[in-house]
Amino acid sequence: MRVHSSIDGRRGRILGLVGERPHWRIADLAAELGVSAVTVRRDVETLAGAGLLDRSHGRVARLPAAGPGRASGAGVLLGMVVPSAGYYFAEVIRGARAAAEACGARLVLGISDYSPAGDVEQVGALVAAGAQGLLLTPNWTDGRPGPAEEAWLLGLGLPVVLVERGAGPGSALAALDRVCSDHAHGAAAAVRHLAGLGHRRIALLASPGTPTAGPIGTGYRTALRALGLDEPDPVTGDGLAGAVGRGEVTAALVHTDADAIVLLRKLRAQGVRVPEELALIAYDDEIAALADVPLTAVAPPKRTIGTAALELLRLRIPAPGIGRRQREVPYRHLELLPELRIRASCGGLAVAETM
């Protein structure tokens, strides 16, 4: 899920600057950041498109606070910390923001830049600003919280909903509310689709070390076993063309979209035709439709993840006339199912191959 560069850090700083001062000119932001006005303008367009700030006539402004008096959230300040404002998380943010506006709450965003230290810094700033609850996508070093992370998060004394992260059984954080995509289900759906087209040698290419890679691998292998298929020998992007040529692989699931698009171009340069010789499915569906051969993709319900997380957080924050009943709502682990979006990269005909 991680597509990281200094761009994410710069966009996070832009949001911070706009939070400190309500109005900026593009030229002033560029001077403050030490980059060109063209670079800042592109970043601002991305952030405005994600619904994170207002932009008009060369000026940038913070979003207006939600109007008073709507539903039970009027006047509530909620914080959200995510690794990036772009790629996967832009839609998650939009969903959370829409839900906050619907209940009259104000949502303030922090960008951790894929850094555990950034989690602590951004959460600290939100708590200091008076946040009454947090949506948090933490950057746990090995994908799971250690004792220090558990103690820090529980010590905040605020309602917290984990977003696209989960703490396993036995963790002190396992009892927190959380909203996640069921990535294992998404990967399994991709495998079943490929098998339904007749493929029997399906490879997985997923960068290790990301929070999404583990569940994708679990779903992929579980589906292979359920279908009675053997897992091919591990293959890299550089070796995939050779494996196709030797008949060892006829289809592949690739995480992420960006990696799948790079792989598609590499395969074409090596003479491998997609989908005629190799069927491809990407995972994330951020840019999969824009590939030379539009890629079938697993699409996690990103916007709904943000909406559901914000609504769950509101249940933990007392409001006049509700208070105790909200606190008595059972804690929840919500897993939402990704959707498989069919495009050209798998072809429409079953592969002529026997079991």
SULRA-V889452 format. One record per helix or strand of 3 or more residues. SS is the DSSP state (helix for helix, strand for strand). FROM is the first residue (numbers start at 1). TO is the last residue. Records with the same first field share a line. If there is no record, write none. Layout:
SS: FROM-TO, FROM-TO
//
This chain:
helix: 6-20, 26-33, 37-49, 88-102, 116-128, 147-154, 183-196, 211-227, 237-245, 257-269, 288-290, 302-314, 323-327, 344-346
strand: 23-25, 54-56, 59-61, 77-82, 106-111, 133-136, 159-163, 177-181, 202-206, 251-255, 279-283, 296-299, 333-336, 339-341
//
